[in-house]
C-alpha cells in the first residue's frame, strides 16, 4: 500500500514537472521559429497542459485499465469546471468575453455531446476516435481563423498564457528542444507510475478503477490547469483562467479521448456510461448558463460549483 501511494505521488510530481517543461520549451521554440503567440496558445499551450491527461489515458488503455482511461478524462473535465473554476471564482469574479463565449461555449457543448455519444457506444474504437480528433482540429482551425480576423481578447489571453511560462529570450533551440523531450519523457514515465499505483490502490481499497480515475487520477492530471488558473486570477487575468478551463475541456474530450481511442480501443465501464458522463453533461450546461448570466462567474456561483463538487466526490466515495 505504501509503495502504491509513493508511485501515485511520484507520478503526479513527474506529470506536473513534465507538463511545465513541455509548455515552456514549446512556447520558447515557437517564438524562436516565428510562430504567432495566438497559434502557439491554441496548439502548443493547450496541448501541453493536457499532456498529463493524454499520457495517463493512453497508458491506462494499453494496460487494460479502461476505468482509469475514461474516468481520467471525464473526471478531469468535471474537476476543471467545478473545482478549479470554483476556486478561481472565489478568489475574484471572472468576467466573460461575449464574442469568445459564443464560439468556445458552443465548441465545449459540442465536444461534450460528441464524447457522450462515443461513451454510449460502449466501446470507443478507431472511427469514433478519429471523429473526436477531427473535431478538435476543426475547432483549432475555427478559433484561429476567427481570432486572426477579429483580433479580440482571445489573442491577448493566449499571449498571457505564454507569458505565464517564460523562458529567457536568448535560450537556444538545443536547450528548448531538450526541455521539450525532457517534458515528454517525464509526462510519459509519470503517467506509468500514476496508473500502476492507482490500479493497486483501487484493488486494495475495494473501489473500482473508475472511481480512482474520476478522483485521484483526474485531480492529479488537472494540476497544470489548477496552477495556471490560480496564477491567472492573482495576476488579474480572469479571462485566462476561464479560457484555460474551456480549452482544456475541449482538448480532453476530443483530443485525449480521440487520440487514445485511435491508439487502442477503450471499453467504457458501465458505471461511467450510466452516471458520470451525464454528470459531466449536466455540469457543462450549468456552467454555460452561469457564464451567460451577466457575462461573469460571480463568487456565489463559484461557491455553488465547489458545493456541487464536494457532493459529487462524496457520492463517488459511497457508491
ChimeraX attribute file (.defattr): number of C-alpha atoms within 10 A of each C-alpha:
attribute: neighborCount
match mode: 1-to-1
recipient: residues
	/A:1	11
	/A:2	9
	/A:3	11
	/A:4	20
	/A:5	15
	/A:6	14
	/A:7	22
	/A:8	27
	/A:9	17
	/A:10	17
	/A:11	30
	/A:12	25
	/A:13	18
	/A:14	23
	/A:15	35
	/A:16	25
	/A:17	19
	/A:18	29
	/A:19	29
	/A:20	22
	/A:21	23
	/A:22	30
	/A:23	27
	/A:24	25
	/A:25	28
	/A:26	25
	/A:27	27
	/A:28	29
	/A:29	23
	/A:30	19
	/A:31	15
	/A:32	15
	/A:33	9
	/A:34	10
	/A:35	13
	/A:36	13
	/A:37	23
	/A:38	24
	/A:39	21
	/A:40	24
	/A:41	27
	/A:42	19
	/A:43	17
	/A:44	21
	/A:45	28
	/A:46	24
	/A:47	23
	/A:48	27
	/A:49	27
	/A:50	25
	/A:51	29
	/A:52	33
	/A:53	31
	/A:54	28
	/A:55	25
	/A:56	32
	/A:57	32
	/A:58	27
	/A:59	25
	/A:60	27
	/A:61	22
	/A:62	16
	/A:63	14
	/A:64	13
	/A:65	24
	/A:66	24
	/A:67	26
	/A:68	33
	/A:69	36
	/A:70	32
	/A:71	27
	/A:72	34
	/A:73	28
	/A:74	31
	/A:75	28
	/A:76	33
	/A:77	29
	/A:78	27
	/A:79	25
	/A:80	25
	/A:81	24
	/A:82	24
	/A:83	23
	/A:84	28
	/A:85	29
	/A:86	25
	/A:87	20
	/A:88	24
	/A:89	28
	/A:90	18
	/A:91	16
	/A:92	17
	/A:93	17
	/A:94	25
	/A:95	17
	/A:96	19
	/A:97	18
	/A:98	14
	/A:99	12
	/A:100	18
	/A:101	19
	/A:102	12
	/A:103	14
	/A:104	18
	/A:105	22
	/A:106	13
	/A:107	22
	/A:108	24
	/A:109	18
	/A:110	15
	/A:111	23
	/A:112	26
	/A:113	15
	/A:114	17
	/A:115	25
	/A:116	18
	/A:117	15
	/A:118	22
	/A:119	23
	/A:120	15
	/A:121	13
	/A:122	14
	/A:123	16
	/A:124	24
	/A:125	19
	/A:126	18
	/A:127	14
	/A:128	24
	/A:129	26
	/A:130	19
	/A:131	19
	/A:132	27
	/A:133	23
	/A:134	15
	/A:135	22
	/A:136	22
	/A:137	16
	/A:138	13
	/A:139	22
	/A:140	17
	/A:141	14
	/A:142	14
	/A:143	20
	/A:144	19
	/A:145	12
	/A:146	15
	/A:147	17
	/A:148	14
	/A:149	9
	/A:150	12
	/A:151	11
	/A:152	14
	/A:153	15
	/A:154	24
	/A:155	20
	/A:156	16
	/A:157	23
	/A:158	23
	/A:159	18
	/A:160	19
	/A:161	28
	/A:162	23
	/A:163	13
	/A:164	14
	/A:165	16
	/A:166	13
	/A:167	16
	/A:168	7
	/A:169	9
	/A:170	8
	/A:171	13
	/A:172	12
	/A:173	15
	/A:174	10
	/A:175	13
	/A:176	22
	/A:177	16
	/A:178	14
	/A:179	22
	/A:180	25
	/A:181	17
	/A:182	18
	/A:183	27
	/A:184	22
	/A:185	18
	/A:186	24
	/A:187	31
	/A:188	23
	/A:189	19
	/A:190	27
	/A:191	31
	/A:192	23
	/A:193	23
	/A:194	30
	/A:195	29
	/A:196	19
	/A:197	22
	/A:198	24
	/A:199	23
	/A:200	18
	/A:201	21
	/A:202	17
	/A:203	12
	/A:204	11
	/A:205	10
	/A:206	9
	/A:207	16
	/A:208	17
	/A:209	24
	/A:210	28
	/A:211	24
	/A:212	25
	/A:213	31
	/A:214	27
	/A:215	23
	/A:216	18
	/A:217	31
	/A:218	28
	/A:219	23
	/A:220	23
	/A:221	31
	/A:222	27
	/A:223	22
	/A:224	22
	/A:225	23
	/A:226	23
	/A:227	13
	/A:228	19
	/A:229	28
	/A:230	20
	/A:231	18
	/A:232	22
	/A:233	22
	/A:234	12
	/A:235	12
	/A:236	13
	/A:237	19
	/A:238	27
	/A:239	24
	/A:240	25
	/A:241	26
	/A:242	28
	/A:243	22
	/A:244	26
	/A:245	24
	/A:246	22
	/A:247	23
	/A:248	26
	/A:249	28
	/A:250	26
	/A:251	32
	/A:252	28
	/A:253	27
	/A:254	29
	/A:255	27
	/A:256	31
	/A:257	30
	/A:258	29
	/A:259	22
	/A:260	29
	/A:261	26
	/A:262	20
	/A:263	14
	/A:264	17
	/A:265	19
	/A:266	28
	/A:267	20
	/A:268	23
	/A:269	21
	/A:270	14
	/A:271	13
	/A:272	21
	/A:273	18
	/A:274	12
	/A:275	10
	/A:276	21
	/A:277	24
	/A:278	15
	/A:279	16
	/A:280	20
	/A:281	17
	/A:282	13
	/A:283	19
	/A:284	22
	/A:285	15
	/A:286	14
	/A:287	19
	/A:288	16
	/A:289	14
	/A:290	16
	/A:291	21
	/A:292	17
	/A:293	12
	/A:294	11
	/A:295	15
	/A:296	19
	/A:297	26
	/A:298	21
	/A:299	18
	/A:300	12
	/A:301	19
	/A:302	27
	/A:303	18
	/A:304	14
	/A:305	24
	/A:306	21
	/A:307	14
	/A:308	16
	/A:309	19
	/A:310	14
	/A:311	12
	/A:312	16
	/A:313	15
	/A:314	11
	/A:315	10
	/A:316	16
	/A:317	12
	/A:318	7
	/A:319	9
